[in-house]
């Protein structure tokens, strides 16, 4: 079994995610190979809350152009985000900042 601290990479703090947090929904970047059950257990273990639902979204990497002496093109990495709905409790995403 994976360590819960490895499954949750970081919380995503954007205007939309702060708006969702008022509704009890929190957004996290997670490991690309993590499934819904692993994410649910990791959030419940790390934040001591009851999770109601987990939605997963696969995000494609964006194309980028770099100039290192010559022009090269590449892509950023693909990643996965999870929107977690909490039944009971609250997650303090600014803890430790």
C-alpha positions in Angstrom: 0.0 0.0 0.0 1.2 3.5 -0.9 1.9 6.1 1.8 -0.9 8.7 2.0 1.6 11.5 1.9 2.9 10.2 -1.4 -0.6 9.9 -3.0 -1.5 13.6 -2.3 1.1 15.7 -4.0 -0.2 19.1 -3.1 -3.4 21.1 -2.7 -4.3 23.3 -5.7 -5.1 26.8 -4.6 -6.9 28.8 -7.3 -9.9 31.1 -7.3 -12.1 28.3 -8.4 -10.8 25.9 -5.7 -11.3 28.5 -3.0 -14.9 28.9 -4.2 -15.4 25.2 -4.1 -14.0 24.9 -0.6 -17.0 26.9 0.7 -19.2 24.0 -0.5 -17.0 21.4 1.2 -15.1 20.4 -2.0 -11.3 20.5 -2.0 -8.9 20.1 -5.0 -5.6 18.2 -4.9 -2.9 17.2 -7.3 -2.4 13.4 -6.9 -0.2 10.7 -8.3 -1.0 9.8 -11.9 -1.6 6.2 -11.0 -3.7 6.8 -7.9 -7.3 5.6 -8.0 -10.4 7.0 -6.2 -10.3 4.6 -3.3 -6.6 5.4 -2.5 -7.3 9.1 -2.7 -10.2 8.8 -0.4 -8.2 6.8 2.2 -5.3 9.2 1.9 -7.5 12.3 2.5 -9.3 10.7 5.4 -6.0 9.6 7.0 -4.1 12.9 6.5 -6.9 15.4 7.4 -9.1 13.4 9.8 -12.3 14.0 7.8 -15.1 11.9 6.3 -15.0 11.9 2.5 -18.3 11.6 0.6 -17.2 11.6 -3.0 -14.0 11.8 -5.2 -13.9 13.0 -8.8 -10.7 12.5 -10.8 -9.6 14.6 -13.8 -6.6 13.7 -16.0 -4.9 16.9 -17.1 -2.8 16.9 -20.4 0.5 18.6 -20.4 0.8 21.9 -22.3 3.1 22.4 -25.3 6.0 24.7 -24.5 8.7 26.3 -26.6 12.2 26.6 -25.2 15.2 28.6 -26.4 18.5 27.1 -25.4 20.7 28.4 -28.2 18.2 27.0 -30.7 14.5 26.7 -30.6 13.1 23.4 -29.3 9.6 22.3 -28.5 8.3 20.0 -25.8 5.5 19.4 -23.4 4.9 19.7 -19.7 4.1 16.5 -17.9 0.6 15.0 -17.7 -0.9 15.1 -14.2 -4.0 14.2 -12.4 -6.2 16.2 -10.0 -8.9 15.1 -7.6 -11.9 17.0 -6.4 -12.8 15.6 -2.9 -16.2 16.3 -1.3 -16.1 16.1 2.5 -19.1 14.9 4.5 -18.0 16.1 8.0 -15.2 18.3 9.0 -13.1 20.9 7.3 -9.7 20.8 5.7 -7.4 23.7 6.4 -5.4 24.0 3.2 -3.3 26.9 4.4 -2.0 25.0 7.4 1.8 25.3 7.6 2.1 28.3 5.3 
